[in-house]
């Protein structure tokens, strides 16, 4: 069994979003960029993303990169190269959310 926590915006605001990382789950979600959803902005400012990533490293939590957009994949790759994301990143492609990456085979390829 894998225990995974969410650090997304519905989990709280600001640093509250990572308050549970000290419990050392196996994994936790890490959205490395913002999105304009139809009814709200899913805000992930760089300082928060960097803090969440550092807390995951300190607590031995593997991040699950939520890629809503190509820029999120590029950002995660850069963070991995800098050591902010350790090990091989686990990436979940979040497709089909309005105003984000469409659920389209050609786009995915």
Backbone as JSON, one array per atom type, in Angstrom:
{
  "sequence": "XXXXXXXXXXXXXXXXXXXXXXXXXXXXXXXXXXXXXXXXXXXXXXXXXXXXXXXXXXXXXXXXXXXXXXXXXXXXXXXXXXXXXXXXXXXXXXXXXXXXXXXXXXXXX",
  "N": [[0.84, -1.16, 0.0], [0.54, 2.24, -0.79], [0.91, 5.34, 0.7], [-0.4, 8.42, 0.08], [-0.48, 11.91, 0.15], [-2.31, 14.95, -0.46], [-1.26, 18.11, -1.64], [-2.6, 20.14, -2.73], [-4.54, 23.13, -3.57], [-7.1, 22.91, -2.36], [-6.46, 21.78, -0.03], [-5.76, 23.64, 1.75], [-4.31, 26.89, 2.42], [-1.39, 28.57, 1.29], [1.48, 27.85, 3.26], [0.14, 26.04, 4.8], [-0.69, 24.08, 3.13], [1.3, 22.17, 2.99], [1.61, 21.25, 5.52], [1.26, 18.69, 6.53], [3.33, 17.13, 5.67], [5.39, 16.43, 7.36], [4.53, 14.13, 8.52], [5.44, 12.16, 6.97], [4.42, 10.72, 4.54], [4.36, 8.2, 1.91], [4.23, 9.35, -0.62], [3.43, 12.55, -2.12], [1.32, 14.95, -3.66], [2.54, 17.32, -6.05], [2.17, 20.22, -7.49], [3.69, 22.08, -9.88], [3.25, 24.46, -11.11], [0.98, 27.15, -11.99], [-2.54, 27.34, -12.9], [-5.25, 28.51, -14.91], [-8.21, 27.69, -14.08], [-11.65, 27.04, -15.04], [-13.35, 28.35, -13.13], [-11.73, 29.4, -11.17], [-8.42, 30.39, -10.12], [-5.85, 28.13, -10.01], [-3.51, 28.39, -7.97], [-0.06, 28.26, -7.75], [2.5, 29.5, -6.61], [6.01, 30.18, -7.26], [7.64, 30.35, -4.86], [6.15, 28.91, -2.96], [5.97, 26.39, -4.24], [8.7, 25.69, -4.3], [9.2, 25.55, -1.53], [7.44, 23.47, -0.74], [8.6, 21.36, -2.21], [11.12, 21.27, -0.99], [10.41, 20.51, 1.61], [9.46, 17.98, 1.06], [11.82, 16.67, 0.29], [13.31, 16.84, 2.7], [11.69, 15.29, 4.37], [11.67, 12.84, 3.13], [9.73, 12.26, 1.2], [8.24, 11.18, -1.74], [7.63, 13.13, -4.54], [4.65, 13.49, -6.43], [4.38, 14.61, -9.45], [2.11, 16.82, -10.74], [1.14, 17.31, -13.84], [-0.3, 19.68, -15.57], [0.18, 21.02, -17.81], [2.53, 21.6, -20.47], [4.6, 23.27, -19.6], [4.79, 22.62, -16.93], [5.99, 20.14, -16.91], [8.5, 20.79, -17.93], [9.36, 22.54, -15.91], [9.44, 20.78, -13.71], [11.46, 19.05, -14.59], [13.64, 20.8, -14.59], [13.74, 21.41, -11.85], [14.4, 18.88, -10.89], [16.93, 18.54, -12.03], [18.31, 20.45, -10.56], [18.3, 19.3, -8.09], [16.15, 19.7, -6.45], [14.04, 18.06, -6.65], [14.29, 14.82, -5.85], [15.56, 11.59, -6.81], [14.02, 9.62, -9.47], [11.57, 11.48, -11.05], [8.05, 11.09, -10.5], [5.46, 11.35, -12.67], [2.26, 12.59, -13.22], [0.08, 12.94, -15.79], [-2.24, 15.33, -16.15], [-4.95, 15.54, -17.85], [-7.47, 17.01, -19.93], [-8.71, 18.88, -18.37], [-10.43, 21.85, -18.42], [-8.93, 24.65, -19.96], [-6.4, 23.73, -19.57], [-4.02, 21.12, -20.31], [-5.24, 19.44, -23.09], [-7.2, 16.4, -23.43], [-5.96, 14.75, -25.61], [-4.64, 12.72, -28.04], [-2.7, 13.49, -29.97], [-1.63, 15.84, -28.88], [-0.6, 14.81, -26.51], [1.36, 13.04, -27.49]],
  "CA": [[0.0, 0.0, 0.0], [1.24, 3.52, -0.84], [0.16, 6.44, 1.33], [-0.14, 9.66, -0.65], [-1.25, 13.07, 0.58], [-2.48, 16.03, -1.43], [-0.85, 19.45, -1.21], [-3.26, 21.1, -3.63], [-5.2, 24.28, -2.97], [-8.24, 22.57, -1.5], [-5.91, 21.28, 1.23], [-5.46, 24.79, 2.6], [-3.69, 28.01, 1.72], [0.01, 28.82, 1.63], [2.26, 26.78, 3.88], [-0.82, 25.05, 5.33], [-0.82, 23.0, 2.14], [2.32, 21.15, 3.22], [1.74, 21.02, 6.96], [1.21, 17.28, 6.89], [4.47, 16.41, 5.1], [6.21, 15.91, 8.46], [4.01, 12.8, 8.84], [6.24, 11.29, 6.1], [3.74, 9.76, 3.67], [5.22, 7.7, 0.85], [4.19, 10.3, -1.73], [2.52, 13.69, -2.0], [1.18, 15.67, -4.92], [3.3, 18.56, -6.17], [1.87, 20.98, -8.71], [4.83, 22.99, -9.98], [2.86, 25.68, -11.81], [-0.41, 27.59, -11.81], [-3.49, 27.16, -14.0], [-6.52, 29.23, -14.88], [-9.35, 26.8, -14.22], [-12.82, 27.82, -15.45], [-13.98, 29.18, -12.1], [-10.76, 29.92, -10.22], [-7.01, 30.2, -10.44], [-5.15, 27.14, -9.2], [-2.29, 29.15, -7.79], [1.11, 27.57, -7.21], [3.61, 30.42, -6.81], [7.32, 29.52, -7.15], [8.15, 30.21, -3.49], [5.41, 27.81, -2.34], [6.4, 25.14, -4.89], [10.06, 25.4, -3.81], [9.1, 25.15, -0.13], [6.84, 22.13, -0.7], [9.61, 20.42, -2.7], [12.17, 21.12, 0.03], [9.83, 19.73, 2.7], [9.4, 16.59, 0.6], [13.18, 16.14, 0.37], [13.65, 16.71, 4.13], [10.89, 14.22, 4.99], [11.76, 11.6, 2.36], [8.45, 12.06, 0.52], [8.38, 11.22, -3.2], [6.59, 13.96, -5.13], [3.9, 13.1, -7.63], [4.27, 15.85, -10.21], [0.85, 16.94, -11.47], [1.43, 18.08, -15.05], [-1.49, 20.19, -16.24], [0.64, 21.82, -18.93], [3.91, 21.28, -20.84], [5.52, 24.04, -18.77], [4.95, 21.93, -15.65], [6.97, 19.08, -17.14], [9.79, 21.46, -18.05], [9.71, 23.04, -14.57], [9.82, 19.62, -12.89], [12.77, 18.59, -15.07], [14.62, 21.78, -14.09], [13.85, 21.21, -10.4], [15.12, 17.61, -10.7], [18.34, 18.81, -12.36], [18.87, 21.26, -9.47], [18.25, 18.53, -6.86], [14.97, 20.04, -5.64], [13.25, 16.83, -6.72], [15.29, 13.76, -5.85], [15.19, 10.34, -7.48], [13.32, 9.8, -10.74], [10.24, 12.04, -10.77], [6.82, 10.4, -10.89], [4.65, 12.4, -13.3], [0.88, 12.29, -13.6], [-0.41, 13.87, -16.8], [-3.62, 15.69, -15.86], [-5.45, 15.98, -19.15], [-8.91, 17.16, -20.07], [-9.22, 19.95, -17.51], [-10.59, 23.04, -19.26], [-7.85, 25.65, -19.89], [-5.12, 23.07, -19.32], [-3.65, 20.2, -21.38], [-6.41, 18.67, -23.53], [-7.11, 14.95, -23.52], [-5.84, 14.61, -27.06], [-3.49, 11.86, -28.32], [-1.68, 14.23, -30.69], [-1.0, 16.74, -27.92], [0.16, 13.98, -25.58], [2.56, 12.56, -28.19]],
  "C": [[0.9, 1.24, 0.0], [0.34, 4.57, -0.21], [0.58, 7.73, 0.63], [-1.07, 10.75, -0.15], [-1.34, 14.08, -0.55], [-2.0, 17.34, -0.84], [-1.53, 20.51, -2.06], [-4.03, 22.16, -2.86], [-6.39, 23.99, -2.1], [-7.78, 22.03, -0.16], [-5.61, 22.42, 2.2], [-4.84, 25.89, 1.75], [-2.26, 28.16, 2.19], [0.69, 27.61, 2.23], [1.4, 25.71, 4.53], [-0.89, 23.83, 4.41], [0.2, 21.89, 2.34], [2.51, 20.8, 4.68], [1.79, 19.56, 7.37], [2.41, 16.48, 6.39], [5.4, 15.84, 6.17], [5.73, 14.54, 8.93], [4.65, 11.73, 7.96], [5.42, 10.25, 5.32], [4.72, 9.26, 2.61], [5.35, 8.72, -0.28], [3.28, 11.47, -1.36], [2.47, 14.39, -3.35], [2.01, 16.95, -4.89], [2.98, 19.18, -7.52], [2.92, 22.08, -8.81], [4.52, 24.27, -10.75], [1.39, 25.97, -11.6], [-1.24, 27.32, -13.07], [-4.69, 28.07, -13.81], [-7.64, 28.23, -15.14], [-10.57, 27.64, -14.57], [-13.39, 28.75, -14.4], [-13.01, 29.75, -11.07], [-9.34, 29.71, -10.75], [-6.45, 29.16, -9.47], [-3.74, 27.66, -9.05], [-1.21, 28.33, -7.09], [2.33, 28.45, -7.44], [4.96, 29.72, -6.57], [7.83, 29.36, -5.72], [7.45, 29.08, -2.74], [5.86, 26.47, -2.91], [7.78, 24.74, -4.37], [10.04, 24.93, -2.36], [8.52, 23.74, -0.01], [7.87, 21.08, -1.14], [10.69, 20.19, -1.65], [11.67, 20.31, 1.23], [9.74, 18.25, 2.32], [10.78, 15.94, 0.67], [13.55, 15.87, 1.83], [12.94, 15.51, 4.77], [10.89, 12.91, 4.22], [10.47, 11.25, 1.65], [8.68, 12.17, -0.99], [7.27, 12.09, -3.77], [5.94, 13.31, -6.34], [3.65, 14.41, -8.37], [2.95, 15.82, -10.98], [1.08, 17.88, -12.65], [0.13, 18.45, -15.76], [-1.12, 20.83, -17.57], [2.09, 21.42, -19.24], [4.9, 22.03, -19.97], [5.75, 23.37, -17.42], [5.97, 20.8, -15.78], [8.37, 19.68, -17.22], [10.27, 21.99, -16.7], [10.16, 21.89, -13.67], [11.19, 19.09, -13.3], [13.89, 19.51, -14.58], [14.84, 21.6, -12.58], [14.62, 19.93, -10.1], [16.6, 17.82, -10.97], [19.04, 19.59, -11.25], [18.88, 20.51, -8.14], [17.08, 18.87, -5.96], [13.97, 18.89, -5.63], [14.28, 15.71, -6.84], [14.7, 12.51, -6.51], [14.55, 10.65, -8.84], [11.93, 10.34, -10.46], [9.13, 11.12, -11.26], [5.89, 11.48, -11.42], [3.27, 11.85, -13.63], [0.44, 13.36, -14.61], [-1.89, 14.11, -16.53], [-4.17, 16.32, -17.13], [-6.97, 16.11, -19.12], [-9.53, 18.17, -19.14], [-9.28, 21.21, -18.36], [-9.5, 24.07, -18.94], [-6.5, 25.05, -19.53], [-4.84, 22.13, -20.51], [-4.87, 19.37, -21.81], [-6.14, 17.17, -23.55], [-7.12, 14.58, -25.0], [-4.55, 13.83, -27.34], [-2.36, 12.63, -29.01], [-0.92, 15.2, -29.76], [-0.11, 15.94, -26.97], [1.46, 13.49, -26.23], [3.58, 13.68, -28.33]]
}
